[in-house]
Amino acid sequence: MNSYIKNKTLIYFLIYLTFIISFIFGENSSGGSQKDSLYMNFFQSQITSNIKEGIIFFVESDNGYGTVHTPTFYIIKSIIINSLNKLSSDIIFLSIGFLIPFVFYTILKKQFRGCNKKLLFGISIVLYLSPYLRSSAVWATNDNLAILFFVLSISKFITFTKSQNNNLKDIFLCSLYIIIAIYIRQYYLLIILLYTFLLFRKISIKNFFYLTIVSFILLIPGILYTYNFFIINYDETFKSGEGFVYPNVLFNLFVFFTMYLFYIFPFFFQIKNYKKIKDFYNNKKFYILIMVVIFSLLFFYYDFSAKDNLGGGAFYKIYQLIDSKLFFVFSAFMGMLLI
């Protein structure tokens, strides 16, 4: 056991060295992280100089990016920069990216307790090869911080579902982590809706009500920000076709589904999961049929042109490489079904 721990520590150390090397050479294997970072540096500088005025500038100077990026991450980043310096901030966010597969490993151990830990460790470190994770870590974009809180939320949710006494502390922490992720990247709102559906059947009405109220209170600042954002940018966002509604949100949502599929793809090769997939298919035929119809309509009538300024992860890169709309939509469809 001691030898196994030492080997794991050595592997983590060597992988972290590759992150440092990537940082030094400015790795941008995802294709979009560098452009994203350089564009948002202008907004970041405004918030770093004056948080209040920077937030106002962030909202009023939007050209579509503010619908994807909220000021939350840039406020956090500015506090670190002002307290330490930019290099220290970059190293911190580089390390946050490095932590994600480690947290994912702890999730695998909780979810698959009977599996060989060496196998689970091997699956988890595959994530270090993700161009999306590495580039986001190198260029200190908001993606990895949101993902970190997302996986922490999943970890607490699994702890809650696996526990015999169903400790409510775990589910409140689960909700807190996913709300923080939502404040950083709004896409994770889908996950809190999924949690709501799952928890409604697992906890008492009284506790569900308390959890809903607390979550709503925590989300009020975000709701007010979003409302004010759309009031100020109504014309650009809804009429120009370049903002949140078209084409960003649906396209980016599909990209999110493909990235989710990439992360859980290794579990397709576990024999015991075939039965679960088969049972899901048998029990959810009507739901799957509706989704097939929706995705088919989107395939034929929606423009899924690849965007050069978007990272998007492994499946999105394959889509860009082979220029196959069918591959992209099918990958998104599979990812959506498995959430």
C-alpha positions in Angstrom: 0.0 0.0 0.0 2.8 2.4 0.9 4.4 1.7 -2.5 1.1 2.4 -4.2 0.7 5.7 -2.5 4.3 6.7 -3.3 3.8 5.8 -7.0 0.6 7.8 -7.1 2.3 10.8 -5.5 5.2 10.6 -8.0 2.7 10.4 -10.9 0.8 13.4 -9.7 4.1 15.3 -9.2 5.2 14.5 -12.8 1.9 15.5 -14.2 2.0 18.8 -12.3 5.4 19.4 -13.9 3.8 19.0 -17.3 1.3 21.7 -16.3 4.2 24.0 -15.3 5.9 23.3 -18.6 2.6 24.0 -20.5 2.3 27.2 -18.6 5.8 28.4 -19.5 5.2 27.6 -23.2 1.6 28.9 -23.2 -0.1 25.7 -24.3 -3.4 26.3 -26.2 -4.2 22.8 -27.5 -8.0 23.4 -27.1 -7.8 26.3 -29.6 -10.1 28.7 -27.7 -8.6 29.3 -24.3 -5.9 31.8 -25.4 -8.4 33.8 -27.4 -10.9 33.8 -24.6 -8.3 34.8 -22.1 -6.9 37.6 -24.2 -10.3 39.0 -25.0 -11.5 38.9 -21.4 -8.2 40.6 -20.2 -9.7 43.9 -21.0 -12.8 43.3 -18.8 -10.5 41.8 -16.2 -8.4 44.9 -16.0 -11.5 47.1 -15.5 -12.7 45.0 -12.5 -9.1 44.7 -11.1 -8.9 48.6 -11.1 -12.3 49.1 -9.5 -14.7 46.2 -8.8 -17.9 48.2 -8.8 -17.1 50.2 -11.9 -15.7 47.1 -13.6 -19.0 45.2 -13.1 -20.9 48.2 -14.6 -18.5 48.2 -17.5 -18.8 44.4 -17.8 -22.6 44.7 -18.3 -22.8 47.8 -20.4 -19.9 47.0 -22.8 -21.1 43.5 -23.7 -20.9 42.2 -27.3 -22.2 38.7 -26.6 -19.5 37.5 -24.1 -21.3 38.8 -21.1 -24.0 36.3 -21.7 -21.5 33.5 -21.3 -19.2 35.0 -18.7 -20.5 36.6 -15.5 -18.3 38.9 -13.5 -18.0 36.4 -10.6 -14.8 34.7 -11.7 -13.2 38.0 -12.7 -14.0 39.5 -9.2 -12.3 36.5 -7.6 -9.4 36.8 -9.9 -9.0 40.5 -9.3 -9.0 40.0 -5.5 -6.2 37.4 -5.8 -4.2 39.7 -8.2 -4.6 42.7 -5.9 -3.7 40.7 -2.8 -0.8 38.9 -4.4 0.2 39.5 -8.1 -0.8 38.2 -11.5 1.8 35.4 -11.6 0.5 34.1 -8.3 -3.0 34.3 -9.6 -2.1 32.3 -12.7 -0.3 29.6 -10.7 -3.4 29.3 -8.4 -5.7 28.8 -11.3 -3.2 26.4 -13.0 -3.3 24.3 -9.8 -7.1 24.4 -9.7 -7.1 22.8 -13.1 -4.7 20.2 -11.8 -7.0 19.4 -8.9 -10.0 18.5 -11.0 -9.0 14.9 -12.0 -7.9 14.3 -8.4 -11.4 15.2 -7.2 -12.8 13.1 -10.0 -10.8 10.1 -8.7 -12.4 10.5 -5.2 -15.8 10.5 -6.9 -15.0 7.2 -8.8 -13.9 5.6 -5.5 -17.2 6.6 -3.9 -19.4 5.5 -6.8 -17.5 2.3 -7.7 -16.4 1.0 -4.3 -15.9 -2.6 -5.5 -13.7 -1.7 -8.4 -9.9 -1.9 -8.4 -8.6 1.5 -7.2 -5.6 1.3 -9.6 -8.1 1.1 -12.5 -10.1 4.0 -11.2 -6.9 6.0 -10.7 -5.9 5.2 -14.3 -9.2 6.4 -15.6 -9.0 9.6 -13.6 -5.6 10.6 -14.8 -6.8 10.3 -18.5 -8.5 13.7 -17.8 -5.0 15.3 -17.6 -4.8 14.7 -21.4 -7.8 16.8 -22.0 -6.8 19.8 -24.2 -9.8 21.7 -22.7 -8.7 21.2 -19.1 -5.0 21.9 -19.8 -5.5 25.0 -21.9 -8.0 26.5 -19.4 -5.6 25.9 -16.6 -2.7 27.5 -18.5 -4.7 30.6 -19.6 -6.6 30.9 -16.3 -10.1 31.0 -17.8 -13.2 30.5 -15.8 -14.0 27.0 -17.1 -11.9 25.0 -14.6 -13.0 26.8 -11.5 -16.6 26.2 -12.5 -15.8 22.5 -13.2 -14.0 22.1 -9.9 -17.1 23.3 -8.0 -19.2 21.1 -10.3 -17.3 17.9 -9.4 -17.2 18.9 -5.7 -21.0 19.1 -5.9 -21.2 15.7 -7.5 -18.9 14.3 -4.8 -21.2 15.6 -2.1 -24.3 14.3 -3.9 -22.8 10.8 -4.2 -21.8 10.9 -0.5 -25.4 11.8 0.3 -26.9 9.0 -1.8 -24.5 6.4 -0.6 -24.8 7.3 3.1 -27.2 5.3 5.3 -28.3 8.3 7.4 -28.6 10.8 4.5 -26.8 13.6 6.2 -28.4 16.9 5.1 -25.1 18.7 5.5 -23.9 16.9 2.4 -26.8 17.9 0.3 -26.6 21.5 1.4 -22.9 21.6 0.5 -23.8 19.9 -2.8 -26.3 22.7 -3.5 -23.8 25.4 -2.4 -21.1 24.1 -4.7 -23.3 23.9 -7.8 -24.7 27.4 -7.1 -21.1 28.7 -7.1 -20.5 26.9 -10.4 -23.6 28.6 -11.8 -22.3 32.0 -10.8 -19.1 31.2 -12.7 -20.7 29.5 -15.7 -24.5 29.6 -16.1 -24.6 26.3 -18.0 -24.6 24.4 -14.7 -28.1 25.7 -14.0 -29.2 22.5 -15.8 -27.5 20.4 -13.1 -29.3 22.1 -10.2 -32.6 21.4 -12.1 -31.5 17.8 -12.3 -30.7 17.7 -8.6 -34.1 19.1 -7.8 -35.8 16.3 -9.7 -33.6 13.6 -8.0 -33.8 15.0 -4.5 -37.6 15.5 -4.6 -37.9 11.7 -4.4 -35.1 11.2 -1.8 -35.7 13.7 1.0 -38.8 14.8 3.0 -41.0 17.6 1.7 -40.0 19.7 4.7 -36.2 19.4 4.0 -36.9 19.8 0.3 -38.7 23.1 1.0 -35.8 24.4 3.2 -33.3 23.5 0.6 -35.3 25.2 -2.2 -35.7 28.4 -0.1 -32.0 28.5 0.8 -30.9 27.9 -2.8 -33.3 30.6 -4.1 -31.9 33.1 -1.6 -28.4 32.3 -2.7 -29.4 32.7 -6.4 -31.1 36.1 -5.9 -28.0 38.2 -6.7 -27.5 36.2 -9.9 -31.2 36.6 -10.9 -30.9 40.4 -10.4 -27.7 40.6 -12.4 -29.2 38.6 -15.2 -32.4 40.7 -15.2 -30.4 44.0 -15.3 -28.1 42.5 -18.0 -30.9 41.7 -20.3 -32.7 45.1 -19.7 -29.5 47.0 -20.6 -28.6 44.7 -23.6 -32.0 43.8 -24.8 -31.5 44.9 -28.4 -28.1 43.2 -28.8 -29.1 40.0 -27.0 -32.5 39.3 -28.5 -32.7 41.3 -31.8 -29.2 41.1 -33.3 -28.9 37.3 -33.2 -25.5 37.5 -31.7 -26.2 37.2 -28.0 -27.5 34.7 -25.5 -30.5 33.3 -27.4 -29.0 32.9 -30.8 -26.6 31.2 -31.5 -24.6 31.0 -28.2 -26.7 29.3 -25.7 -28.0 26.3 -27.7 -24.6 25.7 -29.4 -22.7 26.0 -26.2 -25.2 23.7 -24.5 -24.5 21.1 -27.1 -20.7 21.5 -26.6 -21.3 21.0 -22.8 -23.1 17.7 -23.6 -20.2 16.5 -25.7 -17.7 17.4 -23.0 -19.8 15.5 -20.4 -19.9 12.5 -22.7 -16.1 12.6 -23.0 -15.7 12.5 -19.2 -17.9 9.5 -18.6 -17.0 7.6 -21.8 -14.6 5.2 -20.0 -17.5 3.8 -18.0 -19.1 2.4 -21.2 -16.5 -0.3 -21.1 -17.6 -1.6 -17.7 -19.7 -4.7 -18.2 -22.0 -4.0 -15.2 -23.0 -0.7 -16.7 -24.5 -2.3 -19.9 -27.4 -3.6 -17.8 -28.0 -0.1 -16.5 -28.0 1.4 -20.0 -30.3 -1.3 -21.2 -32.7 -0.7 -18.3 -32.6 3.0 -19.0 -33.5 2.4 -22.6 -36.4 0.1 -21.7 -37.8 2.4 -19.1 -37.4 5.7 -20.9 -38.4 4.8 -24.5 -41.0 7.7 -24.8 -38.5 10.2 -23.4 -35.8 9.0 -25.7 -38.2 9.2 -28.7 -39.0 12.9 -27.9 -35.3 13.7 -27.6 -34.6 12.0 -30.9 -37.3 14.1 -32.6 -36.0 17.3 -31.0 -32.4 16.6 -31.9 -33.3 15.5 -35.4 -35.2 18.8 -36.0 -32.2 20.7 -34.7 -29.9 18.7 -36.9 -31.8 19.7 -40.0 -32.8 23.2 -39.2 -30.1 24.7 -36.9 -26.8 26.1 -37.9 -24.1 24.3 -35.9 -21.2 25.9 -37.7 -17.9 25.3 -35.8 -16.5 28.4 -34.0 -12.7 28.9 -34.1 -12.7 30.9 -30.8 -14.3 28.1 -28.8 -12.3 25.4 -26.9 -15.0 22.8 -26.5 -13.1 19.7 -25.5 -12.1 16.5 -27.4 -15.4 15.6 -29.2 -15.8 19.2 -30.4 -12.2 19.1 -31.8 -13.0 15.9 -33.6 -16.1 17.6 -35.0 -14.0 20.5 -36.3 -11.4 18.1 -37.8 -13.8 15.8 -39.7 -16.5 18.5 -40.2 -19.3 16.2 -39.4 -22.5 17.8 -38.1 -24.0 14.4 -37.5 -21.1 13.4 -35.2 -21.4 16.6 -33.2 -25.2 16.3 -32.7 -25.1 12.6 -32.0 -22.3 13.2 -29.4 -24.4 15.9 -27.8 -27.5 13.7 -27.8 -25.6 10.8 -26.0 -24.2 13.2 -23.5 -27.6 14.7 -22.8 -29.2 11.3 -22.2 -26.5 10.3 -19.7 -26.7 13.3 -17.5 
